[in-house]
Amino acid sequence: MPFQTILTELVKRVPGATGAILADWEGEAVSQYCPAGDEYDLKVLGAHKGIILNRMRELHGALGAGELLETVVTAADQHILVGAVGPEYVLVMTVERAALVGLALFHFRSCIKPLEKEIY
């Protein structure tokens, strides 16, 4: 299943989702789906949140706290879900502030294996 299809289905399955992006370890967009927002903003967000996730993963590893797989950043107007897709890629999804984060995480997590299968 192509990256674009996986990201499109993810955003469509989550009420309140506004976009999703798959980025590589350098922060470059591999694929994205952003039906109502600014694609450039999503690319910048994906790159920066990927850097943050990688730094947090390094810290967790150095502290022996176990492997960090994902994190949720809550801002004034949205939640940003950030998760590792293998060791070199990151999935970022944005959802409205009023969205159900647990439901978003459920669908977000269900996309990791299909994305890894496409990459590796």
Phi, psi and omega in degrees: 000127182295154180307314184301320180295316180298314181292320179298313179297321178301309182296321181289332181281339186256111177300128181091357178290139182244347178174162177211146180217143172251124181235154178272182186295342177268358180090006179280135179292131174265315179200154179206160174219120186218082188292330187237359186245192180269118182298323179297315179300320179294322178296317179295315179299316179299318180295314183289319179291329175295319177297316180298316180298317180296320178295319178295322178296318178298316180297314179299319178296318180293330181270356182068028183271006181092167183285130177273124183258327184201165175208158176238126176254126180253122178249179183301324185240002180198165170251144178236115179266131183229126182217151179284136172241091188069191184279348189236002183228160181222141175252130178234131177229138177252139177224152178301154183300326182277356182292156178279108185295322180299317178294318178300316179297320179303309181289324177302310180296326182291346180270344186298309182298314177299323177294316178299321179298321179291323184281310188258000000 
